[in-house]
Amino acid sequence: MIKNRLVAGVDEVGRGCLAGPVYSAAVILNKNINVKNIKDSKKITFKKRIQLANYIKENSIYAVGTASIEEIYKLNILNASLLSMERALNKLKDKPSIAYIDGIFYPKNIKIKCKTFVKGDERFPCISAASIIAKVTRDLFMIKLSKKYPRYCWHKNFGYGTKDHLLGLKKYGITKHHRVTFKPVHNILMSSTRETL
């Protein structure tokens, strides 16, 4: 490993959701940070993620990027996710020498060297930290959004296709925050359209 090079971990969250934007975070950890409890965000509780996110923010250089519903429609969810990664990396105040990215895809329109890792959020603390920042930031956004749209239980499911969310969709229809190109939402939309014909 090149001495003193800056490594940014990058991860996204929200690709599989039925509502809301997709989020990514890029994190360059302070070399003195305690990484013992920094794990894949899916393996820790909501409360613990909040605590770790605050700790990471205090002890790292980080940035968050998003891609909107409209961009998901225009680009597809994979490319929208990559765009959110690109935006997160470009917003970092210090530019990394390399970005470690969870998964098998990486943003192409960026000058930073990228390396992908399957299950990287389980292997590299910088990617785990990015997954925590991205998830907490997106979850808090969906909780705030849920106050305007309480019928879909986004404060609990964060836009994923849970039973409560699907029941809300069937009973109340879609909102401007739903991804109508995603099959469960599309099917409900088409069903309600047929019923009005």
WOFEN-V656711 format. One record per residue. N is the residue number from 1. RES is the residue in one small letter. OMEGA is omega in degrees with one decimal (none if undefined). NEAR is the number of other C-alpha atoms within 12 Angstrom. D_LAST is the distance of its C-alpha to the last C-alpha in Angstrom with 1 decimal. Layout:
n: <N;N>
res: <RES;RES>
omega: <OMEGA;OMEGA>
near: <NEAR;NEAR>
d_last: <D_LAST;D_LAST>
This chain:
n: <1;2;3;4;5;6;7;8;9;10;11;12;13;14;15;16;17;18;19;20;21;22;23;24;25;26;27;28;29;30;31;32;33;34;35;36;37;38;39;40;41;42;43;44;45;46;47;48;49;50;51;52;53;54;55;56;57;58;59;60;61;62;63;64;65;66;67;68;69;70;71;72;73;74;75;76;77;78;79;80;81;82;83;84;85;86;87;88;89;90;91;92;93;94;95;96;97;98;99;100;101;102;103;104;105;106;107;108;109;110;111;112;113;114;115;116;117;118;119;120;121;122;123;124;125;126;127;128;129;130;131;132;133;134;135;136;137;138;139;140;141;142;143;144;145;146;147;148;149;150;151;152;153;154;155;156;157;158;159;160;161;162;163;164;165;166;167;168;169;170;171;172;173;174;175;176;177;178;179;180;181;182;183;184;185;186;187;188;189;190;191;192;193;194;195;196;197>
res: <m;i;k;n;r;l;v;a;g;v;d;e;v;g;r;g;c;l;a;g;p;v;y;s;a;a;v;i;l;n;k;n;i;n;v;k;n;i;k;d;s;k;k;i;t;f;k;k;r;i;q;l;a;n;y;i;k;e;n;s;i;y;a;v;g;t;a;s;i;e;e;i;y;k;l;n;i;l;n;a;s;l;l;s;m;e;r;a;l;n;k;l;k;d;k;p;s;i;a;y;i;d;g;i;f;y;p;k;n;i;k;i;k;c;k;t;f;v;k;g;d;e;r;f;p;c;i;s;a;a;s;i;i;a;k;v;t;r;d;l;f;m;i;k;l;s;k;k;y;p;r;y;c;w;h;k;n;f;g;y;g;t;k;d;h;l;l;g;l;k;k;y;g;i;t;k;h;h;r;v;t;f;k;p;v;h;n;i;l;m;s;s;t;r;e;t;l>
omega: <179.8;-177.9;175.4;177.0;179.3;178.5;176.5;171.1;-177.7;174.7;179.0;176.3;175.9;-179.2;-175.8;-178.2;176.0;-178.5;175.1;179.8;169.6;-176.2;170.0;173.6;172.9;-173.9;170.0;-175.4;169.5;-175.7;-179.2;-177.2;176.7;-175.4;-174.8;-175.6;-179.8;-175.8;173.9;-174.2;-178.7;-174.9;178.6;-175.5;178.9;-178.8;-179.7;177.5;179.0;-179.4;-179.5;178.5;179.0;178.8;179.8;-179.7;-179.5;-173.4;179.2;167.5;-176.5;174.8;-179.5;175.1;179.2;168.7;-171.3;174.3;-178.9;179.0;175.1;177.4;-173.5;-170.1;-167.2;-170.6;179.1;-177.5;175.0;176.7;178.8;176.3;178.6;175.4;179.0;-179.7;178.2;-179.8;-178.7;-178.8;179.2;-178.1;172.0;-177.2;-179.7;174.7;-178.2;176.1;173.6;-172.2;178.3;177.9;-177.6;-179.3;177.3;179.9;-176.3;-174.2;-177.9;-175.7;180.0;175.9;-178.1;174.5;-176.4;180.0;173.0;-175.2;179.6;179.4;175.3;-172.8;-173.7;179.8;-179.2;176.7;175.9;179.1;178.1;179.5;179.0;-179.9;-178.4;-176.7;-179.9;-179.4;-179.8;-179.9;179.8;175.7;-178.9;175.4;177.6;179.9;-178.7;178.2;177.0;-176.6;-173.3;-174.4;-175.1;176.5;179.8;177.7;178.1;-175.2;175.9;177.1;177.2;-172.9;178.5;179.4;-179.5;-179.4;-179.5;176.5;177.2;178.0;-178.4;-175.4;-171.5;-179.4;-174.0;174.3;177.5;-179.6;178.5;179.5;-172.1;177.3;177.9;-167.4;-178.5;179.1;179.3;-179.3;178.4;178.2;179.6;178.5;-179.4;177.1;179.2;-178.2;-178.3;-178.9;none>
near: <8;8;8;11;17;28;37;44;49;56;56;54;44;39;35;25;35;37;44;41;41;48;46;47;53;51;49;41;34;24;18;12;21;19;23;14;22;34;31;34;37;22;18;21;17;23;16;21;32;26;21;34;36;20;24;39;29;20;21;34;33;42;37;39;36;40;35;29;31;22;23;34;22;16;18;22;33;27;26;33;40;39;36;41;46;37;29;42;45;30;24;29;18;23;25;30;23;29;39;41;45;39;27;17;25;35;34;16;17;22;16;26;22;30;24;25;23;18;23;30;31;27;22;32;38;44;43;45;57;52;49;49;49;46;41;37;34;38;36;27;27;34;24;20;28;25;16;17;27;23;25;36;28;36;26;25;31;39;43;33;30;22;17;22;34;31;19;25;36;24;16;19;27;32;26;18;31;38;37;27;26;26;18;28;32;22;20;28;26;20;19;18;13;10;9;8;7>
d_last: <64.2;65.1;66.9;65.2;62.0;58.8;56.1;52.6;50.3;46.6;43.5;39.8;37.4;33.7;32.7;30.8;29.1;25.4;26.2;29.0;31.4;33.7;37.4;40.7;44.3;47.6;50.7;54.4;56.3;59.7;62.3;63.6;60.3;60.3;57.7;58.4;55.2;52.9;50.6;47.1;44.8;42.8;46.1;46.9;45.6;43.7;46.8;49.1;46.8;47.1;50.9;51.2;49.0;51.3;54.4;53.1;52.3;55.9;57.4;55.6;54.2;50.4;47.3;43.6;41.0;37.2;34.3;31.1;27.5;27.3;30.3;28.8;25.8;28.3;31.0;29.5;30.7;34.1;35.1;33.9;36.1;39.0;38.5;38.8;42.0;43.4;42.9;44.6;47.5;47.9;48.0;51.0;54.1;56.3;55.3;55.6;57.6;54.9;51.5;50.9;47.2;45.4;43.6;44.0;42.5;44.0;43.3;44.9;45.1;47.9;51.6;52.3;53.2;50.6;51.1;48.4;49.0;46.9;46.9;48.8;47.9;50.1;52.9;53.5;53.7;52.6;49.3;49.0;49.7;47.0;44.5;45.5;45.3;41.9;40.4;42.0;40.9;37.3;37.3;38.7;36.1;33.3;35.2;35.4;31.7;31.0;32.5;29.7;27.0;28.7;25.6;25.8;29.5;30.4;33.9;34.3;32.2;32.5;29.0;29.5;26.9;28.6;27.3;27.2;25.4;22.6;22.3;22.0;19.3;17.2;18.0;18.0;16.0;17.8;20.6;22.1;24.7;22.5;22.8;19.3;21.0;22.4;20.9;20.4;18.7;16.7;15.6;14.6;12.7;10.7;10.2;9.0;6.6;5.3;5.6;3.8;0.0>
